[in-house]
Amino acid sequence: MILNRFKKKKEIEVEKDKLPQHIAFIMDGNGRWARRRGLPRTAGHHEGGKTLLEMIKVCNELGVKAITVYAFSTENWSRPKDEVNYLMDLPSQYINKYLPKIKEANIKMNFIGFIDQLPDKMKYDIEVAIEQTKHNTGMVFTIAINYGSQDELIHATKQIAQEVKDEKMSIEDITKDYFSSKLMTKGLPDVDLLIRTSGEIRISNFLLWQISYSELYFTNKYWPDFNEKELKKAIIDYQSRNRRFGGLKGEIK
C-alpha cells in the first residue's frame, strides 16, 4: 500500500471555549499597501476599511466579547493634510453606510479618545452611532480616534489628583481598579490579544495600561491583506500560549 505523502494536514480550528475576550488591533500598513500598487495612500485606507468590516463580522460570529481598533492617534495630525482630511471623513462614511447592519448584528459601538477635538460632523455621527446601539447586548466595537495612551493616563491622573485635592477621596483609596475606572476604556475587559499588522514590532502609544498582560501578535501582512484566515491564525497562536499573569501557573518543573 502506497501512503499518500502529500495528504493535506487537518486544519487546526479555533477553540471556542478559549477565545480571547478582548482583541485590540493596530491597523498598520495601509499606506505601504497602496504605495506598492502605485496608488495614493487614501486608497490603502479605503481598502483597510473593508478589512475592518470583515474583522468585525468574523469576531462577532466567533463570539469575541470586545474588539478595539486604533483608527487615528493624537500623533496622526502631523500627516499630510489631504490624508488627515480623508481619515477624518472615513469613519463618518462607514458609520452612515454600515450602522444599520451593526445594529442588526446586536453590536454596541463605543469610541475612545479626545472626541471633543474632532470636527463637528464626526462628533455628530459618533453620537448617533452610540445612541442607536446603546441597548445592544452583543460584542462591543470600540474605535480609538484622536487617541494616545500617554495622554489618557495623564488625563486620568489629573482627574484623581483633583478629587484628592477636593477631599473627595484620599490617596490611600487609589487602587488599580479605581485608576482603571478613570480610563476611557471603563467597563471593558483588559485586552487579551493585541494584533499589529505590517511587520512593525512596537505598541505606538496604544492602550498601555490595558495591555499590561496581553499576548502580543505581530504579522508582516499589511492591514488590507489581513483576513479571516490570518485572524484565526493569530487566535490559534494565542490559544497555544501559557498565560501566567506574573505567576507560575502551568510552569514545567
C-alpha positions as CSV (number, residue, x, y, z in Angstrom):
1,M,0.0,0.0,0.0
2,I,1.5,3.3,-1.0
3,L,0.9,6.1,1.6
4,N,-0.1,9.5,0.2
5,R,2.8,11.6,1.4
6,F,1.1,14.7,0.2
7,K,-2.1,14.2,2.1
8,K,-3.4,17.6,3.4
9,K,-3.0,18.0,7.1
10,K,-6.1,18.6,9.1
11,E,-6.5,22.3,9.6
12,I,-6.3,23.4,13.3
13,E,-9.6,25.1,14.4
14,V,-10.2,27.9,16.8
15,E,-11.2,26.6,20.2
16,K,-14.4,28.5,21.0
17,D,-14.1,27.9,24.8
18,K,-10.6,29.6,24.8
19,L,-11.4,32.7,22.9
20,P,-9.7,36.0,23.9
21,Q,-12.5,38.1,25.4
22,H,-11.0,41.4,24.0
23,I,-8.9,41.7,20.9
24,A,-7.2,45.0,20.0
25,F,-5.9,45.8,16.5
26,I,-3.2,48.2,15.4
27,M,-4.3,48.5,11.8
28,D,-0.9,49.3,10.2
29,G,0.3,49.2,6.6
30,N,-2.4,50.9,4.6
31,G,-0.1,53.4,3.1
32,R,2.6,50.9,2.2
33,W,0.0,48.6,0.7
34,A,-1.1,51.4,-1.6
35,R,2.4,52.5,-2.5
36,R,3.4,49.1,-3.6
37,R,0.5,49.2,-6.1
38,G,1.2,52.7,-7.3
39,L,-2.0,54.0,-5.6
40,P,-2.5,57.0,-3.3
41,R,-2.4,56.4,0.5
42,T,-6.1,57.1,0.7
43,A,-6.7,54.0,-1.5
44,G,-5.0,52.0,1.2
45,H,-7.1,53.4,3.9
46,H,-10.2,52.7,1.9
47,E,-9.2,49.1,1.4
48,G,-8.3,48.9,5.1
49,G,-11.8,49.9,5.9
50,K,-13.1,46.8,4.1
51,T,-10.7,44.6,6.2
52,L,-12.1,46.2,9.4
53,L,-15.6,45.3,8.4
54,E,-14.5,41.7,7.8
55,M,-12.9,41.6,11.3
56,I,-16.0,43.0,13.0
57,K,-18.1,40.3,11.2
58,V,-15.7,37.4,12.0
59,C,-15.1,38.4,15.6
60,N,-18.8,38.7,16.3
61,E,-19.6,35.4,14.7
62,L,-16.8,33.7,16.7
63,G,-18.2,35.1,20.0
64,V,-15.4,37.6,20.9
65,K,-16.8,39.9,23.5
66,A,-15.0,43.1,22.5
67,I,-12.7,44.5,19.9
68,T,-10.9,47.8,19.9
69,V,-9.2,49.3,16.8
70,Y,-6.6,52.1,16.6
71,A,-8.1,54.4,13.9
72,F,-6.4,57.7,14.5
73,S,-3.8,58.6,17.1
74,T,-3.1,62.0,18.6
75,E,0.2,62.0,16.6
76,N,-1.5,61.4,13.3
77,W,-2.4,65.1,12.9
78,S,1.1,65.6,11.6
79,R,0.4,63.6,8.5
80,P,-0.3,65.3,5.1
81,K,-3.4,67.5,5.2
82,D,-5.2,65.6,2.5
83,E,-4.6,62.3,4.3
84,V,-5.8,63.7,7.6
85,N,-8.9,65.1,5.9
86,Y,-9.7,61.7,4.4
87,L,-9.1,59.9,7.7
88,M,-11.5,62.4,9.4
89,D,-14.2,61.7,6.9
90,L,-13.8,57.9,6.6
91,P,-15.4,56.9,9.9
92,S,-18.4,59.0,9.2
93,Q,-18.8,57.3,5.8
94,Y,-18.7,53.9,7.3
95,I,-21.0,54.8,10.2
96,N,-23.6,56.2,7.8
97,K,-23.3,53.2,5.5
98,Y,-23.0,50.3,7.9
99,L,-24.7,51.4,11.1
100,P,-27.9,49.5,10.2
101,K,-26.0,46.2,9.8
102,I,-24.2,46.8,13.0
103,K,-27.4,47.4,14.9
104,E,-28.9,44.3,13.3
105,A,-25.9,42.2,14.4
106,N,-26.5,43.4,18.1
107,I,-23.1,45.1,18.2
108,K,-22.6,48.0,20.5
109,M,-20.5,50.9,19.2
110,N,-18.1,52.7,21.5
111,F,-15.5,55.4,21.0
112,I,-12.4,56.4,23.0
113,G,-10.1,59.4,22.5
114,F,-10.3,63.1,22.8
115,I,-13.6,63.3,20.9
116,D,-14.3,66.9,21.7
117,Q,-11.3,68.0,19.5
118,L,-12.8,66.3,16.4
119,P,-14.7,68.0,13.6
120,D,-18.4,68.7,14.4
121,K,-19.7,66.4,11.7
122,M,-17.7,63.5,13.1
123,K,-18.8,64.2,16.6
124,Y,-22.4,64.2,15.5
125,D,-22.0,60.8,13.7
126,I,-20.3,59.4,16.8
127,E,-23.2,60.5,19.0
128,V,-25.7,58.9,16.6
129,A,-23.8,55.6,16.5
130,I,-23.5,55.4,20.3
131,E,-27.2,56.4,20.8
132,Q,-28.5,53.9,18.2
133,T,-26.5,50.9,19.5
134,K,-26.5,51.6,23.3
135,H,-29.1,49.0,24.0
136,N,-27.3,46.3,22.0
137,T,-26.0,43.4,24.1
138,G,-23.5,41.7,21.8
139,M,-19.9,42.4,21.0
140,V,-18.6,45.9,21.9
141,F,-16.8,47.5,19.0
142,T,-14.6,50.4,20.1
143,I,-12.9,52.9,17.8
144,A,-9.9,54.7,19.2
145,I,-9.8,58.0,17.4
146,N,-7.7,61.0,18.3
147,Y,-6.4,58.7,21.0
148,G,-3.0,58.5,22.7
149,S,-2.4,56.3,25.8
150,Q,0.0,58.6,27.5
151,D,-2.4,61.5,27.2
152,E,-5.2,59.2,28.5
153,L,-3.1,58.3,31.6
154,I,-2.3,61.9,32.3
155,H,-5.9,62.8,31.9
156,A,-6.9,60.1,34.4
157,T,-4.2,61.1,36.8
158,K,-5.4,64.7,36.8
159,Q,-8.9,63.7,37.5
160,I,-7.9,61.6,40.5
161,A,-5.5,64.4,41.7
162,Q,-8.4,66.9,41.6
163,E,-10.6,64.5,43.6
164,V,-7.9,64.2,46.3
165,K,-7.4,68.0,46.3
166,D,-11.1,68.5,46.7
167,E,-11.0,65.9,49.6
168,K,-13.5,63.7,47.8
169,M,-11.1,60.8,48.4
170,S,-7.7,60.0,50.0
171,I,-4.5,58.9,48.4
172,E,-5.0,55.5,50.2
173,D,-8.2,55.0,48.2
174,I,-6.3,54.9,44.9
175,T,-6.2,51.3,43.7
176,K,-5.7,49.7,40.3
177,D,-9.4,49.2,39.9
178,Y,-10.1,52.8,40.8
179,F,-7.5,54.1,38.3
180,S,-9.0,51.8,35.6
181,S,-12.4,53.4,36.3
182,K,-11.0,56.7,35.2
183,L,-9.7,55.5,31.9
184,M,-11.6,55.9,28.6
185,T,-12.0,52.1,28.4
186,K,-14.0,52.0,31.6
187,G,-16.3,49.0,31.6
188,L,-14.3,47.0,29.0
189,P,-12.2,43.9,30.0
190,D,-8.5,44.4,29.7
191,V,-7.1,43.3,26.3
192,D,-6.2,39.6,26.0
193,L,-4.7,39.7,22.5
194,L,-3.1,42.7,20.7
195,I,-2.6,42.2,17.0
196,R,-0.4,44.6,14.9
197,T,0.0,44.2,11.2
198,S,2.7,45.4,8.7
199,G,5.8,43.9,10.4
200,E,6.3,46.8,12.9
201,I,7.1,45.5,16.3
202,R,6.0,48.3,18.7
203,I,3.0,49.4,20.6
204,S,2.8,53.0,19.4
205,N,1.2,54.6,22.4
206,F,-1.9,52.3,22.3
207,L,-3.7,51.1,25.4
208,L,-0.5,51.0,27.5
209,W,-2.4,50.3,30.8
210,Q,-4.9,47.9,29.2
211,I,-2.4,45.6,27.6
212,S,-0.3,45.0,30.7
213,Y,-0.7,41.3,30.4
214,S,-1.9,41.0,26.8
215,E,-0.5,38.4,24.4
216,L,1.2,40.3,21.5
217,Y,0.9,39.1,17.9
218,F,2.8,40.7,15.1
219,T,2.4,39.8,11.4
220,N,4.1,41.0,8.3
221,K,0.8,41.2,6.5
222,Y,-0.3,44.8,5.7
223,W,-3.7,45.6,7.2
224,P,-5.6,45.5,3.8
225,D,-4.3,41.9,3.3
226,F,-5.3,40.7,6.8
227,N,-8.3,38.4,6.6
228,E,-10.3,35.8,8.4
229,K,-7.6,33.2,7.9
230,E,-4.9,35.5,9.3
231,L,-7.1,36.4,12.3
232,K,-7.8,32.7,13.1
233,K,-4.1,32.0,12.8
234,A,-3.5,34.8,15.4
235,I,-6.2,33.4,17.8
236,I,-4.8,29.9,17.5
237,D,-1.4,31.1,18.3
238,Y,-2.9,32.9,21.3
239,Q,-4.6,29.7,22.4
240,S,-1.3,27.8,22.3
241,R,0.4,30.2,24.9
242,N,0.6,29.7,28.6
243,R,-0.7,32.8,30.2
244,R,0.6,33.1,33.8
245,F,-0.1,36.8,34.6
246,G,3.2,37.0,36.5
247,G,2.6,33.7,38.4
248,L,3.9,30.2,37.8
249,K,0.7,28.6,36.5
250,G,1.5,25.8,34.2
251,E,5.2,26.1,34.6
252,I,7.1,22.9,33.7
253,K,9.0,21.7,36.8
